[in-house]
């Protein structure tokens, strides 16, 4: 059984401020500030913010340690 669709979990990306905010439990405004100031390990791609889920988790786990 061959499948043409391959899932790569190493690049589990989260797109857009709204989705990032929902995941980290912050408001859109707080999250936008954190992204713009470089407080979160994210990048802007084509005018949209994107972050790897694993990097976001690692960022908060490091903060808690």
Predicted model as a PDB file, atoms N, CA, C, CB and O in Angstrom, pLDDT in the B-factor column:
MODEL        1                                                                  
ATOM      1  N   UNK A   1       0.843  -1.186   0.000  1.00 50.00           N  
ATOM      2  CA  UNK A   1       0.000   0.000   0.000  1.00 50.00           C  
ATOM      3  C   UNK A   1       0.887   1.248   0.000  1.00 50.00           C  
ATOM      4  CB  UNK A   1      -0.959  -0.001   1.226  1.00 50.00           C  
ATOM      5  O   UNK A   1       1.564   1.528   0.989  1.00 50.00           O  
ATOM      6  N   UNK A   2       0.885   1.966  -1.065  1.00 49.00           N  
ATOM      7  CA  UNK A   2       1.709   3.163  -1.195  1.00 49.00           C  
ATOM      8  C   UNK A   2       0.856   4.398  -0.937  1.00 49.00           C  
ATOM      9  CB  UNK A   2       2.364   3.234  -2.596  1.00 49.00           C  
ATOM     10  O   UNK A   2      -0.322   4.457  -1.291  1.00 49.00           O  
ATOM     11  N   UNK A   3       1.480   5.366  -0.319  1.00 46.00           N  
ATOM     12  CA  UNK A   3       0.783   6.621  -0.080  1.00 46.00           C  
ATOM     13  C   UNK A   3       1.622   7.756  -0.647  1.00 46.00           C  
ATOM     14  CB  UNK A   3       0.506   6.833   1.438  1.00 46.00           C  
ATOM     15  O   UNK A   3       2.844   7.757  -0.503  1.00 46.00           O  
ATOM     16  N   UNK A   4       0.986   8.704  -1.278  1.00 47.00           N  
ATOM     17  CA  UNK A   4       1.716   9.816  -1.864  1.00 47.00           C  
ATOM     18  C   UNK A   4       1.862  10.969  -0.893  1.00 47.00           C  
ATOM     19  CB  UNK A   4       1.029  10.287  -3.118  1.00 47.00           C  
ATOM     20  O   UNK A   4       2.663  11.875  -1.121  1.00 47.00           O  
ATOM     21  N   UNK A   5       1.106  10.947   0.175  1.00 48.00           N  
ATOM     22  CA  UNK A   5       1.175  12.015   1.162  1.00 48.00           C  
ATOM     23  C   UNK A   5       2.104  11.602   2.294  1.00 48.00           C  
ATOM     24  CB  UNK A   5      -0.229  12.357   1.704  1.00 48.00           C  
ATOM     25  O   UNK A   5       1.935  10.540   2.892  1.00 48.00           O  
ATOM     26  N   UNK A   6       3.079  12.445   2.581  1.00 48.00           N  
ATOM     27  CA  UNK A   6       4.037  12.171   3.640  1.00 48.00           C  
ATOM     28  C   UNK A   6       3.878  13.236   4.720  1.00 48.00           C  
ATOM     29  CB  UNK A   6       5.497  12.139   3.088  1.00 48.00           C  
ATOM     30  O   UNK A   6       3.846  14.431   4.424  1.00 48.00           O  
ATOM     31  N   UNK A   7       3.780  12.805   5.951  1.00 51.00           N  
ATOM     32  CA  UNK A   7       3.656  13.732   7.060  1.00 51.00           C  
ATOM     33  C   UNK A   7       5.001  13.853   7.748  1.00 51.00           C  
ATOM     34  CB  UNK A   7       2.565  13.274   8.052  1.00 51.00           C  
ATOM     35  O   UNK A   7       5.570  12.855   8.189  1.00 51.00           O  
ATOM     36  N   UNK A   8       5.515  15.082   7.842  1.00 52.00           N  
ATOM     37  CA  UNK A   8       6.796  15.339   8.489  1.00 52.00           C  
ATOM     38  C   UNK A   8       6.517  16.079   9.786  1.00 52.00           C  
ATOM     39  CB  UNK A   8       7.759  16.157   7.561  1.00 52.00           C  
ATOM     40  O   UNK A   8       6.247  17.280   9.776  1.00 52.00           O  
ATOM     41  N   UNK A   9       6.582  15.367  10.898  1.00 54.00           N  
ATOM     42  CA  UNK A   9       6.269  15.978  12.190  1.00 54.00           C  
ATOM     43  C   UNK A   9       7.388  16.873  12.704  1.00 54.00           C  
ATOM     44  CB  UNK A   9       5.978  14.904  13.208  1.00 54.00           C  
ATOM     45  O   UNK A   9       7.190  17.590  13.685  1.00 54.00           O  
ATOM     46  N   UNK A  10       8.556  16.853  12.072  1.00 58.00           N  
ATOM     47  CA  UNK A  10       9.652  17.704  12.520  1.00 58.00           C  
ATOM     48  C   UNK A  10       9.378  19.168  12.173  1.00 58.00           C  
ATOM     49  CB  UNK A  10      10.978  17.246  11.890  1.00 58.00           C  
ATOM     50  O   UNK A  10      10.009  20.061  12.739  1.00 58.00           O  
ATOM     51  N   UNK A  11       8.451  19.425  11.257  1.00 78.00           N  
ATOM     52  CA  UNK A  11       8.092  20.788  10.896  1.00 78.00           C  
ATOM     53  C   UNK A  11       6.610  21.029  11.148  1.00 78.00           C  
ATOM     54  CB  UNK A  11       8.438  21.067   9.428  1.00 78.00           C  
ATOM     55  O   UNK A  11       5.863  21.379  10.235  1.00 78.00           O  
ATOM     56  N   UNK A  12       6.201  20.842  12.369  1.00 94.00           N  
ATOM     57  CA  UNK A  12       4.816  21.083  12.766  1.00 94.00           C  
ATOM     58  C   UNK A  12       4.683  22.583  13.007  1.00 94.00           C  
ATOM     59  CB  UNK A  12       4.414  20.245  14.055  1.00 94.00           C  
ATOM     60  O   UNK A  12       4.959  23.074  14.102  1.00 94.00           O  
ATOM     61  N   UNK A  13       4.257  23.305  11.969  1.00 96.00           N  
ATOM     62  CA  UNK A  13       4.250  24.758  12.015  1.00 96.00           C  
ATOM     63  C   UNK A  13       2.920  25.315  12.504  1.00 96.00           C  
ATOM     64  CB  UNK A  13       4.565  25.317  10.654  1.00 96.00           C  
ATOM     65  O   UNK A  13       1.852  24.769  12.229  1.00 96.00           O  
ATOM     66  N   UNK A  14       3.020  26.410  13.234  1.00 96.00           N  
ATOM     67  CA  UNK A  14       1.851  27.149  13.699  1.00 96.00           C  
ATOM     68  C   UNK A  14       1.904  28.495  12.988  1.00 96.00           C  
ATOM     69  CB  UNK A  14       1.829  27.312  15.288  1.00 96.00           C  
ATOM     70  O   UNK A  14       2.885  29.230  13.100  1.00 96.00           O  
ATOM     71  N   UNK A  15       0.846  28.806  12.260  1.00 96.00           N  
ATOM     72  CA  UNK A  15       0.778  30.033  11.486  1.00 96.00           C  
ATOM     73  C   UNK A  15      -0.179  31.027  12.118  1.00 96.00           C  
ATOM     74  CB  UNK A  15       0.356  29.736  10.059  1.00 96.00           C  
ATOM     75  O   UNK A  15      -1.175  30.642  12.732  1.00 96.00           O  
ATOM     76  N   UNK A  16       0.126  32.290  11.966  1.00 96.00           N  
ATOM     77  CA  UNK A  16      -0.732  33.415  12.344  1.00 96.00           C  
ATOM     78  C   UNK A  16      -0.730  33.717  13.845  1.00 96.00           C  
ATOM     79  CB  UNK A  16      -2.138  33.140  11.900  1.00 96.00           C  
ATOM     80  O   UNK A  16      -0.651  32.821  14.685  1.00 96.00           O  
ATOM     81  N   UNK A  17      -0.819  34.986  14.139  1.00 97.00           N  
ATOM     82  CA  UNK A  17      -0.808  35.484  15.517  1.00 97.00           C  
ATOM     83  C   UNK A  17      -1.957  34.877  16.323  1.00 97.00           C  
ATOM     84  CB  UNK A  17      -0.903  37.023  15.534  1.00 97.00           C  
ATOM     85  O   UNK A  17      -1.767  34.493  17.477  1.00 97.00           O  
ATOM     86  N   UNK A  18      -3.133  34.789  15.733  1.00 97.00           N  
ATOM     87  CA  UNK A  18      -4.305  34.296  16.453  1.00 97.00           C  
ATOM     88  C   UNK A  18      -4.100  32.877  16.967  1.00 97.00           C  
ATOM     89  CB  UNK A  18      -5.529  34.345  15.556  1.00 97.00           C  
ATOM     90  O   UNK A  18      -4.447  32.571  18.108  1.00 97.00           O  
ATOM     91  N   UNK A  19      -3.539  32.017  16.132  1.00 96.00           N  
ATOM     92  CA  UNK A  19      -3.321  30.624  16.522  1.00 96.00           C  
ATOM     93  C   UNK A  19      -2.224  30.505  17.571  1.00 96.00           C  
ATOM     94  CB  UNK A  19      -2.966  29.781  15.301  1.00 96.00           C  
ATOM     95  O   UNK A  19      -2.345  29.724  18.515  1.00 96.00           O  
ATOM     96  N   UNK A  20      -1.157  31.275  17.409  1.00 96.00           N  
ATOM     97  CA  UNK A  20      -0.074  31.273  18.396  1.00 96.00           C  
ATOM     98  C   UNK A  20      -0.614  31.765  19.730  1.00 96.00           C  
ATOM     99  CB  UNK A  20       1.118  32.158  17.927  1.00 96.00           C  
ATOM    100  O   UNK A  20      -0.314  31.186  20.774  1.00 96.00           O  
ATOM    101  N   UNK A  21      -1.407  32.827  19.702  1.00 96.00           N  
ATOM    102  CA  UNK A  21      -2.001  33.387  20.921  1.00 96.00           C  
ATOM    103  C   UNK A  21      -2.883  32.361  21.619  1.00 96.00           C  
ATOM    104  CB  UNK A  21      -2.818  34.645  20.595  1.00 96.00           C  
ATOM    105  O   UNK A  21      -2.832  32.224  22.841  1.00 96.00           O  
ATOM    106  N   UNK A  22      -3.682  31.647  20.854  1.00 95.00           N  
ATOM    107  CA  UNK A  22      -4.570  30.638  21.440  1.00 95.00           C  
ATOM    108  C   UNK A  22      -3.756  29.560  22.148  1.00 95.00           C  
ATOM    109  CB  UNK A  22      -5.465  30.003  20.353  1.00 95.00           C  
ATOM    110  O   UNK A  22      -4.112  29.131  23.246  1.00 95.00           O  
ATOM    111  N   UNK A  23      -2.677  29.129  21.528  1.00 93.00           N  
ATOM    112  CA  UNK A  23      -1.863  28.054  22.097  1.00 93.00           C  
ATOM    113  C   UNK A  23      -1.145  28.496  23.365  1.00 93.00           C  
ATOM    114  CB  UNK A  23      -0.848  27.566  21.075  1.00 93.00           C  
ATOM    115  O   UNK A  23      -1.044  27.722  24.317  1.00 93.00           O  
ATOM    116  N   UNK A  24      -0.647  29.728  23.393  1.00 93.00           N  
ATOM    117  CA  UNK A  24       0.108  30.173  24.579  1.00 93.00           C  
ATOM    118  C   UNK A  24      -0.771  30.861  25.623  1.00 93.00           C  
ATOM    119  CB  UNK A  24       1.217  31.119  24.158  1.00 93.00           C  
ATOM    120  O   UNK A  24      -0.287  31.250  26.686  1.00 93.00           O  
ATOM    121  N   UNK A  25      -2.055  31.011  25.322  1.00 93.00           N  
ATOM    122  CA  UNK A  25      -2.981  31.581  26.298  1.00 93.00           C  
ATOM    123  C   UNK A  25      -2.801  33.069  26.520  1.00 93.00           C  
ATOM    124  CB  UNK A  25      -2.833  30.878  27.595  1.00 93.00           C  
ATOM    125  O   UNK A  25      -2.935  33.561  27.641  1.00 93.00           O  
ATOM    126  N   UNK A  26      -2.497  33.779  25.452  1.00 95.00           N  
ATOM    127  CA  UNK A  26      -2.329  35.222  25.522  1.00 95.00           C  
ATOM    128  C   UNK A  26      -3.303  35.882  24.553  1.00 95.00           C  
ATOM    129  CB  UNK A  26      -0.865  35.630  25.202  1.00 95.00           C  
ATOM    130  O   UNK A  26      -3.878  35.216  23.691  1.00 95.00           O  
ATOM    131  N   UNK A  27      -3.484  37.181  24.695  1.00 97.00           N  
ATOM    132  CA  UNK A  27      -4.327  37.918  23.763  1.00 97.00           C  
ATOM    133  C   UNK A  27      -3.567  38.132  22.461  1.00 97.00           C  
ATOM    134  CB  UNK A  27      -4.774  39.272  24.369  1.00 97.00           C  
ATOM    135  O   UNK A  27      -2.350  37.960  22.394  1.00 97.00           O  
ATOM    136  N   UNK A  28      -4.311  38.512  21.433  1.00 97.00           N  
ATOM    137  CA  UNK A  28      -3.710  38.820  20.138  1.00 97.00           C  
ATOM    138  C   UNK A  28      -2.668  39.929  20.312  1.00 97.00           C  
ATOM    139  CB  UNK A  28      -4.801  39.243  19.105  1.00 97.00           C  
ATOM    140  O   UNK A  28      -1.566  39.846  19.770  1.00 97.00           O  
ATOM    141  N   UNK A  29      -3.019  40.946  21.057  1.00 97.00           N  
ATOM    142  CA  UNK A  29      -2.126  42.093  21.260  1.00 97.00           C  
ATOM    143  C   UNK A  29      -0.852  41.691  22.008  1.00 97.00           C  
ATOM    144  CB  UNK A  29      -2.855  43.199  22.032  1.00 97.00           C  
ATOM    145  O   UNK A  29       0.245  42.083  21.609  1.00 97.00           O  
ATOM    146  N   UNK A  30      -0.985  40.919  23.080  1.00 97.00           N  
ATOM    147  CA  UNK A  30       0.182  40.465  23.831  1.00 97.00           C  
ATOM    148  C   UNK A  30       1.098  39.612  22.954  1.00 97.00           C  
ATOM    149  CB  UNK A  30      -0.257  39.671  25.070  1.00 97.00           C  
ATOM    150  O   UNK A  30       2.320  39.766  22.971  1.00 97.00           O  
ATOM    151  N   UNK A  31       0.489  38.720  22.198  1.00 97.00           N  
ATOM    152  CA  UNK A  31       1.261  37.825  21.339  1.00 97.00           C  
ATOM    153  C   UNK A  31       1.954  38.598  20.240  1.00 97.00           C  
ATOM    154  CB  UNK A  31       0.364  36.752  20.736  1.00 97.00           C  
ATOM    155  O   UNK A  31       3.119  38.336  19.940  1.00 97.00           O  
ATOM    156  N   UNK A  32       1.262  39.543  19.635  1.00 97.00           N  
ATOM    157  CA  UNK A  32       1.867  40.356  18.585  1.00 97.00           C  
ATOM    158  C   UNK A  32       3.084  41.105  19.126  1.00 97.00           C  
ATOM    159  CB  UNK A  32       0.837  41.349  18.009  1.00 97.00           C  
ATOM    160  O   UNK A  32       4.108  41.199  18.450  1.00 97.00           O  
ATOM    161  N   UNK A  33       2.975  41.635  20.339  1.00 97.00           N  
ATOM    162  CA  UNK A  33       4.102  42.334  20.963  1.00 97.00           C  
ATOM    163  C   UNK A  33       5.267  41.373  21.183  1.00 97.00           C  
ATOM    164  CB  UNK A  33       3.673  42.971  22.303  1.00 97.00           C  
ATOM    165  O   UNK A  33       6.416  41.706  20.892  1.00 97.00           O  
ATOM    166  N   UNK A  34       4.968  40.183  21.697  1.00 96.00           N  
ATOM    167  CA  UNK A  34       6.018  39.191  21.950  1.00 96.00           C  
ATOM    168  C   UNK A  34       6.714  38.780  20.651  1.00 96.00           C  
ATOM    169  CB  UNK A  34       5.426  37.953  22.645  1.00 96.00           C  
ATOM    170  O   UNK A  34       7.929  38.582  20.632  1.00 96.00           O  
ATOM    171  N   UNK A  35       5.958  38.654  19.584  1.00 97.00           N  
ATOM    172  CA  UNK A  35       6.530  38.291  18.293  1.00 97.00           C  
ATOM    173  C   UNK A  35       7.387  39.427  17.738  1.00 97.00           C  
ATOM    174  CB  UNK A  35       5.419  37.929  17.299  1.00 97.00           C  
ATOM    175  O   UNK A  35       8.522  39.205  17.317  1.00 97.00           O  
ATOM    176  N   UNK A  36       6.847  40.632  17.738  1.00 97.00           N  
ATOM    177  CA  UNK A  36       7.549  41.787  17.173  1.00 97.00           C  
ATOM    178  C   UNK A  36       8.815  42.136  17.936  1.00 97.00           C  
ATOM    179  CB  UNK A  36       6.636  42.983  17.148  1.00 97.00           C  
ATOM    180  O   UNK A  36       9.786  42.613  17.350  1.00 97.00           O  
ATOM    181  N   UNK A  37       8.808  41.901  19.243  1.00 97.00           N  
ATOM    182  CA  UNK A  37       9.976  42.231  20.065  1.00 97.00           C  
ATOM    183  C   UNK A  37      11.022  41.121  20.071  1.00 97.00           C  
ATOM    184  CB  UNK A  37       9.542  42.523  21.486  1.00 97.00           C  
ATOM    185  O   UNK A  37      12.111  41.292  20.618  1.00 97.00           O  
ATOM    186  N   UNK A  38      10.692  39.983  19.462  1.00 96.00           N  
ATOM    187  CA  UNK A  38      11.648  38.874  19.418  1.00 96.00           C  
ATOM    188  C   UNK A  38      11.616  37.991  20.651  1.00 96.00           C  
ATOM    189  CB  UNK A  38      13.029  39.409  19.239  1.00 96.00           C  
ATOM    190  O   UNK A  38      12.501  37.158  20.845  1.00 96.00           O  
ATOM    191  N   UNK A  39      10.599  38.167  21.487  1.00 95.00           N  
ATOM    192  CA  UNK A  39      10.493  37.369  22.708  1.00 95.00           C  
ATOM    193  C   UNK A  39      10.133  35.916  22.419  1.00 95.00           C  
ATOM    194  CB  UNK A  39       9.459  37.977  23.637  1.00 95.00           C  
ATOM    195  O   UNK A  39      10.418  35.037  23.231  1.00 95.00           O  
ATOM    196  N   UNK A  40       9.512  35.655  21.277  1.00 96.00           N  
ATOM    197  CA  UNK A  40       9.174  34.289  20.883  1.00 96.00           C  
ATOM    198  C   UNK A  40      10.040  33.886  19.692  1.00 96.00           C  
ATOM    199  CB  UNK A  40       7.659  34.163  20.534  1.00 96.00           C  
ATOM    200  O   UNK A  40      10.340  34.719  18.837  1.00 96.00           O  
ATOM    201  N   UNK A  41      10.443  32.618  19.627  1.00 94.00           N  
ATOM    202  CA  UNK A  41      11.314  32.150  18.535  1.00 94.00           C  
ATOM    203  C   UNK A  41      10.533  31.897  17.246  1.00 94.00           C  
ATOM    204  CB  UNK A  41      12.040  30.871  18.953  1.00 94.00           C  
ATOM    205  O   UNK A  41      10.381  30.755  16.812  1.00 94.00           O  
ATOM    206  N   UNK A  42      10.041  32.978  16.643  1.00 97.00           N  
ATOM    207  CA  UNK A  42       9.216  32.878  15.440  1.00 97.00           C  
ATOM    208  C   UNK A  42       9.832  33.717  14.328  1.00 97.00           C  
ATOM    209  CB  UNK A  42       7.761  33.334  15.725  1.00 97.00           C  
ATOM    210  O   UNK A  42      10.743  34.514  14.555  1.00 97.00           O  
ATOM    211  N   UNK A  43       9.309  33.514  13.118  1.00 96.00           N  
ATOM    212  CA  UNK A  43       9.764  34.272  11.954  1.00 96.00           C  
ATOM    213  C   UNK A  43       8.558  34.776  11.188  1.00 96.00           C  
ATOM    214  CB  UNK A  43      10.670  33.410  11.042  1.00 96.00           C  
ATOM    215  O   UNK A  43       7.468  34.210  11.262  1.00 96.00           O  
ATOM    216  N   UNK A  44       8.775  35.838  10.461  1.00 96.00           N  
ATOM    217  CA  UNK A  44       7.730  36.363   9.597  1.00 96.00           C  
ATOM    218  C   UNK A  44       8.009  35.875   8.187  1.00 96.00           C  
ATOM    219  CB  UNK A  44       7.662  37.923   9.658  1.00 96.00           C  
ATOM    220  O   UNK A  44       9.090  36.099   7.643  1.00 96.00           O  
ATOM    221  N   UNK A  45       7.030  35.211   7.603  1.00 96.00           N  
ATOM    222  CA  UNK A  45       7.153  34.660   6.252  1.00 96.00           C  
ATOM    223  C   UNK A  45       6.013  35.216   5.417  1.00 96.00           C  
ATOM    224  CB  UNK A  45       7.134  33.088   6.263  1.00 96.00           C  
ATOM    225  O   UNK A  45       4.844  34.933   5.677  1.00 96.00           O  
ATOM    226  N   UNK A  46       6.357  35.998   4.424  1.00 95.00           N  
ATOM    227  CA  UNK A  46       5.328  36.573   3.559  1.00 95.00           C  
ATOM    228  C   UNK A  46       4.298  37.395   4.309  1.00 95.00           C  
ATOM    229  CB  UNK A  46       4.635  35.485   2.809  1.00 95.00           C  
ATOM    230  O   UNK A  46       3.121  37.393   3.950  1.00 95.00           O  
ATOM    231  N   UNK A  47       4.724  38.088   5.336  1.00 95.00           N  
ATOM    232  CA  UNK A  47       3.808  38.918   6.111  1.00 95.00           C  
ATOM    233  C   UNK A  47       3.035  38.173   7.185  1.00 95.00           C  
ATOM    234  CB  UNK A  47       2.851  39.568   5.200  1.00 95.00           C  
ATOM    235  O   UNK A  47       2.216  38.770   7.885  1.00 95.00           O  
ATOM    236  N   UNK A  48       3.286  36.864   7.326  1.00 96.00           N  
ATOM    237  CA  UNK A  48       2.586  36.055   8.343  1.00 96.00           C  
ATOM    238  C   UNK A  48       3.604  35.488   9.326  1.00 96.00           C  
ATOM    239  CB  UNK A  48       1.765  34.898   7.679  1.00 96.00           C  
ATOM    240  O   UNK A  48       4.691  35.066   8.930  1.00 96.00           O  
ATOM    241  N   UNK A  49       3.251  35.479  10.601  1.00 97.00           N  
ATOM    242  CA  UNK A  49       4.116  34.899  11.616  1.00 97.00           C  
ATOM    243  C   UNK A  49       3.982  33.381  11.599  1.00 97.00           C  
ATOM    244  CB  UNK A  49       3.775  35.461  13.012  1.00 97.00           C  
ATOM    245  O   UNK A  49       2.890  32.838  11.434  1.00 97.00           O  
ATOM    246  N   UNK A  50       5.114  32.711  11.773  1.00 98.00           N  
ATOM    247  CA  UNK A  50       5.130  31.249  11.822  1.00 98.00           C  
ATOM    248  C   UNK A  50       6.141  30.806  12.874  1.00 98.00           C  
ATOM    249  CB  UNK A  50       5.475  30.640  10.423  1.00 98.00           C  
ATOM    250  O   UNK A  50       7.191  31.425  13.051  1.00 98.00           O  
ATOM    251  N   UNK A  51       5.803  29.730  13.562  1.00 97.00           N  
ATOM    252  CA  UNK A  51       6.682  29.188  14.594  1.00 97.00           C  
ATOM    253  C   UNK A  51       6.545  27.669  14.591  1.00 97.00           C  
ATOM    254  CB  UNK A  51       6.341  29.781  16.002  1.00 97.00           C  
ATOM    255  O   UNK A  51       5.459  27.136  14.367  1.00 97.00           O  
ATOM    256  N   UNK A  52       7.642  26.986  14.840  1.00 96.00           N  
ATOM    257  CA  UNK A  52       7.595  25.529  14.966  1.00 96.00           C  
ATOM    258  C   UNK A  52       7.049  25.188  16.348  1.00 96.00           C  
ATOM    259  CB  UNK A  52       9.012  24.887  14.745  1.00 96.00           C  
ATOM    260  O   UNK A  52       7.484  25.753  17.352  1.00 96.00           O  
ATOM    261  N   UNK A  53       6.096  24.264  16.394  1.00 95.00           N  
ATOM    262  CA  UNK A  53       5.485  23.865  17.659  1.00 95.00           C  
ATOM    263  C   UNK A  53       6.555  23.394  18.664  1.00 95.00           C  
ATOM    264  CB  UNK A  53       4.446  22.745  17.418  1.00 95.00           C  
ATOM    265  O   UNK A  53       6.489  23.734  19.845  1.00 95.00           O  
ATOM    266  N   UNK A  54       7.522  22.627  18.197  1.00 93.00           N  
ATOM    267  CA  UNK A  54       8.561  22.099  19.094  1.00 93.00           C  
ATOM    268  C   UNK A  54       9.412  23.222  19.693  1.00 93.00           C  
ATOM    269  CB  UNK A  54       9.462  21.110  18.339  1.00 93.00           C  
ATOM    270  O   UNK A  54       9.813  23.148  20.854  1.00 93.00           O  
ATOM    271  N   UNK A  55       9.687  24.263  18.896  1.00 93.00           N  
ATOM    272  CA  UNK A  55      10.468  25.397  19.413  1.00 93.00           C  
ATOM    273  C   UNK A  55       9.661  26.202  20.418  1.00 93.00           C  
ATOM    274  CB  UNK A  55      10.927  26.306  18.262  1.00 93.00           C  
ATOM    275  O   UNK A  55      10.209  26.706  21.398  1.00 93.00           O  
ATOM    276  N   UNK A  56       8.360  26.325  20.178  1.00 92.00           N  
ATOM    277  CA  UNK A  56       7.498  27.039  21.110  1.00 92.00           C  
ATOM    278  C   UNK A  56       7.427  26.307  22.441  1.00 92.00           C  
ATOM    279  CB  UNK A  56       6.095  27.211  20.521  1.00 92.00           C  
ATOM    280  O   UNK A  56       7.516  26.926  23.502  1.00 92.00           O  
ATOM    281  N   UNK A  57       7.269  25.000  22.387  1.00 89.00           N  
ATOM    282  CA  UNK A  57       7.230  24.185  23.610  1.00 89.00           C  
ATOM    283  C   UNK A  57       8.565  24.272  24.335  1.00 89.00           C  
ATOM    284  CB  UNK A  57       6.892  22.708  23.281  1.00 89.00           C  
ATOM    285  O   UNK A  57       8.596  24.462  25.551  1.00 89.00           O  
ATOM    286  N   UNK A  58       9.659  24.136  23.610  1.00 89.00           N  
ATOM    287  CA  UNK A  58      10.992  24.195  24.218  1.00 89.00           C  
ATOM    288  C   UNK A  58      11.227  25.557  24.878  1.00 89.00           C  
ATOM    289  CB  UNK A  58      12.082  23.922  23.156  1.00 89.00           C  
ATOM    290  O   UNK A  58      11.828  25.639  25.949  1.00 89.00           O  
ATOM    291  N   UNK A  59      10.749  26.621  24.231  1.00 87.00           N  
ATOM    292  CA  UNK A  59      10.892  27.971  24.765  1.00 87.00           C  
ATOM    293  C   UNK A  59      10.227  28.091  26.136  1.00 87.00           C  
ATOM    294  CB  UNK A  59      10.293  28.995  23.794  1.00 87.00           C  
ATOM    295  O   UNK A  59      10.819  28.632  27.070  1.00 87.00           O  
ATOM    296  N   UNK A  60       9.005  27.590  26.255  1.00 84.00           N  
ATOM    297  CA  UNK A  60       8.296  27.680  27.524  1.00 84.00           C  
ATOM    298  C   UNK A  60       8.816  26.695  28.555  1.00 84.00           C  
ATOM    299  CB  UNK A  60       6.830  27.453  27.308  1.00 84.00           C  
ATOM    300  O   UNK A  60       8.772  26.985  29.751  1.00 84.00           O  
ATOM    301  N   UNK A  61       9.303  25.544  28.130  1.00 86.00           N  
ATOM    302  CA  UNK A  61       9.871  24.562  29.069  1.00 86.00           C  
ATOM    303  C   UNK A  61      11.165  25.114  29.662  1.00 86.00           C  
ATOM    304  CB  UNK A  61      10.135  23.195  28.358  1.00 86.00           C  
ATOM    305  O   UNK A  61      11.435  24.923  30.847  1.00 86.00           O  
ATOM    306  N   UNK A  62      11.960  25.792  28.849  1.00 81.00           N  
ATOM    307  CA  UNK A  62      13.206  26.397  29.314  1.00 81.00           C  
ATOM    308  C   UNK A  62      12.904  27.485  30.333  1.00 81.00           C  
ATOM    309  CB  UNK A  62      14.012  26.973  28.132  1.00 81.00           C  
ATOM    310  O   UNK A  62      13.608  27.625  31.333  1.00 81.00           O  
ATOM    311  N   UNK A  63      11.846  28.258  30.069  1.00 61.00           N  
ATOM    312  CA  UNK A  63      11.426  29.330  30.969  1.00 61.00           C  
ATOM    313  C   UNK A  63      11.004  28.782  32.336  1.00 61.00           C  
ATOM    314  CB  UNK A  63      10.275  30.122  30.343  1.00 61.00           C  
ATOM    315  O   UNK A  63      11.235  29.419  33.363  1.00 61.00           O  
ATOM    316  N   UNK A  64      10.383  27.597  32.340  1.00 61.00           N  
ATOM    317  CA  UNK A  64       9.867  27.005  33.572  1.00 61.00           C  
ATOM    318  C   UNK A  64      10.957  26.363  34.405  1.00 61.00           C  
ATOM    319  CB  UNK A  64       8.811  25.983  33.252  1.00 61.00           C  
ATOM    320  O   UNK A  64      10.790  26.175  35.610  1.00 61.00           O  
ATOM    321  N   UNK A  65      12.059  26.030  33.783  1.00 58.00           N  
ATOM    322  CA  UNK A  65      13.146  25.307  34.496  1.00 58.00           C  
ATOM    323  C   UNK A  65      13.948  26.222  35.381  1.00 58.00           C  
ATOM    324  CB  UNK A  65      14.082  24.629  33.504  1.00 58.00           C  
ATOM    325  O   UNK A  65      14.887  25.776  36.040  1.00 58.00           O  
TER     326      UNK A  65                                                      
ENDMDL                                                                          
END                                                                             
